[in-house]
């Protein structure tokens, strides 16, 4: 919800801020909790950016 409220405060909540069919945004899916181990960012399970979905197999 933090990004939602930031977008709302900037007056752009009709685009970024939450996940929805009509909104845009980038997304990183991690296989572990980065609060417990920052190394989780080194091995993302999936990245969605600018309308494209990328998996680790795409990066090889």
C-alpha contacts under 8 A as a table, 3 or more apart, distances in Angstrom:
res1	aa1	res2	aa2	distance
1	X	4	X	5.02
1	X	5	X	6.41
1	X	17	X	7.60
1	X	18	X	7.33
2	X	5	X	5.39
2	X	6	X	6.29
2	X	17	X	7.94
3	X	6	X	5.00
3	X	7	X	6.07
3	X	16	X	7.82
3	X	17	X	4.70
3	X	18	X	7.01
4	X	7	X	5.23
4	X	8	X	6.11
4	X	13	X	6.79
4	X	16	X	7.31
4	X	17	X	3.76
4	X	18	X	5.56
5	X	8	X	4.86
5	X	9	X	6.07
5	X	17	X	7.12
6	X	9	X	5.11
6	X	10	X	6.34
6	X	17	X	7.18
7	X	10	X	5.09
7	X	11	X	6.22
7	X	12	X	5.24
7	X	13	X	4.76
7	X	16	X	6.30
7	X	17	X	5.31
8	X	11	X	5.07
8	X	12	X	5.98
8	X	13	X	4.70
8	X	17	X	7.61
9	X	12	X	7.76
10	X	13	X	7.54
12	X	15	X	5.97
12	X	16	X	6.80
13	X	16	X	5.74
13	X	17	X	5.97
14	X	23	X	7.15
15	X	22	X	7.66
15	X	23	X	4.84
15	X	24	X	5.98
16	X	19	X	7.88
16	X	23	X	6.02
16	X	24	X	5.78
16	X	25	X	5.97
17	X	25	X	7.89
18	X	23	X	7.47
19	X	23	X	6.61
19	X	24	X	7.63
19	X	25	X	7.53
20	X	23	X	5.32
20	X	24	X	7.78
24	X	50	X	7.77
24	X	51	X	7.93
25	X	49	X	6.96
25	X	50	X	7.09
26	X	47	X	7.54
26	X	48	X	5.44
26	X	49	X	4.50
26	X	50	X	6.56
27	X	47	X	5.75
27	X	48	X	5.00
27	X	49	X	6.52
28	X	44	X	6.73
28	X	45	X	7.69
28	X	46	X	5.93
28	X	47	X	4.58
28	X	48	X	6.45
29	X	44	X	5.91
29	X	45	X	5.44
29	X	46	X	5.07
29	X	47	X	6.31
30	X	33	X	7.24
30	X	34	X	7.84
30	X	40	X	6.29
30	X	41	X	6.79
30	X	43	X	7.20
30	X	44	X	4.72
30	X	45	X	5.31
30	X	46	X	7.17
31	X	40	X	6.80
31	X	43	X	7.70
31	X	44	X	6.59
31	X	45	X	5.95
32	X	37	X	7.62
32	X	40	X	5.54
33	X	36	X	5.57
33	X	37	X	6.47
33	X	38	X	7.99
33	X	40	X	6.76
34	X	37	X	4.80
34	X	38	X	4.70
34	X	39	X	7.05
34	X	40	X	5.39
34	X	41	X	6.89
35	X	38	X	6.57
37	X	40	X	6.01
38	X	41	X	6.04
38	X	42	X	7.96
39	X	42	X	5.29
39	X	43	X	7.43
40	X	43	X	5.71
40	X	44	X	6.79
41	X	44	X	5.78
44	X	47	X	7.08
44	X	56	X	7.42
45	X	55	X	6.33
45	X	56	X	6.65
46	X	53	X	7.09
46	X	54	X	5.78
46	X	55	X	4.73
46	X	56	X	6.93
47	X	53	X	5.82
47	X	54	X	5.10
47	X	55	X	6.45
48	X	51	X	6.66
48	X	52	X	5.51
48	X	53	X	4.27
48	X	54	X	6.07
49	X	52	X	5.40
49	X	53	X	6.53
54	X	58	X	6.04
54	X	59	X	7.85
55	X	58	X	5.44
55	X	59	X	7.14
56	X	59	X	5.29
56	X	60	X	7.03
57	X	60	X	5.68
